Amino acid sequence: MDQAESLNQYIERAIIENWNSDALTDYQGVTLQYHDVARKIEKLHILFENCDMKPGDKVAICGRNSAHWAVAFLATLTYGAVAVPILHEFNAEQIHNIVNHSEAKLLFVGDYIVKTITADEMPHLEGIVNLPDFSLHTSRSEKLTYAREHLNLMFGSKYPKAFRAEHVDYHHDEPDELALINYTSGTTGFSKGAMLPYRALWGNLDFCMKRLPLKSSDTMLSILPMAHMYGMAVEFIYGFCRGCHLFFLTRLPSPAIIADAFGTVRPAVVVAVPLIVEKIIRKRVFPKIQTNGMRLLLQMPVVSKKVKEKICEQVYQAFGGRAYEVIVGGAPLSREVEQFLVSIGFPITVGYGTTECAPLISYSDYKDFVPGSCGTAVDHMEVRIDSTLPGEPGEILARGTNVMLGYYKNPEATAQAIDAEGWYHTGDLGTIDDSGHVFIRGRIKNMLLGANGQNIYPEEIEDLLNSMPMVSESLVVQRDNRLVALIYPDSDEVVNFTPDELQDIMEQNRQQLNQQLPVYSRLAAIEVQEKEFAKTPKKSIKRYLYN
């Protein structure tokens, strides 16, 4: 691997070269400049030293996105310790399990999380540190307590003539050295801890540096959880190392808050999961263009181009009006929304990755985007399809710099995931076209078998169904060789209809949908759900709860 600059060298350089520039801002809150980040990192290093933290020891971080979350993470890696980011949506028992399983020595927690956890359930921790002010919530070490109480004095003694850029000197990481353990959100059972080495983080960062045109003066909006690899790698690590000004949504990111933040921050690149993009399009754009008058205008060749340009500009402004492109990942984008955005010339693209690849496997710039695909293999990675016939769907396999070392304390799962030739088995079904673009059909474990042995991909049926009247989300399940769609209706519209009227609409949807499907994959029934589907932190439906 040709690694000219290590991850921690990238971090060092970003801090030194942007010393007096804005770095991290809690949206509508406090801003830290790069030199502020460096000072806080140095103080945390003093804290680590005084609780006998050694390179390779684990530091867990659990809380909503914030500037101090970012500082805690950067301090951990630049010290040579191993970061264990924990999704704040996990419940107390899951947090306790991950802290204990990872053998974390310290735990940083947000103010929301600290109210739910129990220190006694994590007996091996040296201490629990509050993210908002880095105060000690729990300390089981006299040295740690003393260091925190005298931290400013110790910092002043170490740097009596002020802390300056030339003092920034971080842990020299090796490519295969363990950088972090990321516990997958998982939709089936217990999460596994993916061991990601520095080379995997570097591989993602190096690709972004070469392929995403950001400048140090640009702004980024961090919406996705930083404990999820997609948000961490692209929004956080890349943005920081590029010298950008990062904004964090510290509250639950509702559609209204996100829309306001886009307008204020005006990010240079938007990184999003499909749910965010689809809600903006379905709620703010489709109602304006699906009128009879607008449909008529769009059918007139001369007028249509101007109308589409106007619509594209309005959509562009909804994302802040300055983004080079909108990158969607983490789950499939609705085909209807994707086709609409492509038709108006909007800079949309879709990437693909997994936690185990930190996360990037494939991506294409919007200028090279092929509708329905999720790009071509990223730098440092190769992708192939495990199938017997050309063009036949098979498991997507990935190999290269970004692939994890394995699952922590789980050699059996590691052996199942990474074969003897180094190929990571994603568990996703897909195809690759002649130009190298990857097309995903669905998860292998989600594939259903028809009565006559036909392969049925529920995600493809759901994609069609989600574009139909009154449907917000759907899930296709199999019951006694019959396909049944579970529907969560549009919450804004459902109040205008009686239960019987709603059922009539769904029956019309079923009949219309079945006309588009092969006989073996047609729906026998649609059932309306009263509650929204339970989801993982990346907003995928927890299928196992409904099968």
Salt bridges, closest charged atoms under 4 A:
GLU5 OE2 - ARG13 NE 2.81
GLU17 OE1 - ARG13 NH1 3.82
ASP36 OD1 - HIS35 ND1 3.37
GLU42 OE2 - LYS158 NZ 3.04
GLU49 OE2 - LYS158 NZ 3.93
ASP52 OD1 - LYS143 NZ 2.92
ASP57 OD2 - LYS105 NZ 3.57
GLU89 OE1 - HIS88 ND1 3.70
GLU103 OE1 - LYS409 NZ 3.67
GLU166 OE2 - ARG164 NE 2.68
ASP169 OD1 - HIS172 NE2 3.74
ASP176 OD1 - ARG199 NE 2.61
GLU177 OE2 - HIS171 NE2 2.66
ASP206 OD2 - LYS210 NZ 3.01
ASP206 OD2 - HIS380 NE2 2.74
ASP218 OD1 - LYS215 NZ 3.45
ASP218 OD1 - ARG322 NH1 3.61
GLU336 OE1 - ARG282 NH1 2.80
ASP368 OD2 - HIS437 NE2 3.42
ASP379 OD1 - ARG211 NH2 3.00
GLU382 OE2 - ARG399 NE 2.94
GLU395 OE1 - HIS425 ND1 3.33
ASP419 OD2 - HIS425 NE2 3.02
ASP428 OD1 - ARG443 NH1 2.90
GLU460 OE2 - ARG441 NE 2.50
GLU462 OE1 - ARG543 NH2 2.58
GLU473 OE2 - LYS535 NZ 2.91
ASP490 OD1 - LYS283 NZ 3.21
ASP492 OD2 - LYS283 NZ 2.83
GLU507 OE2 - ARG510 NH2 2.85
GLU527 OE2 - ARG479 NH1 2.62
GLU532 OE2 - LYS535 NZ 2.84
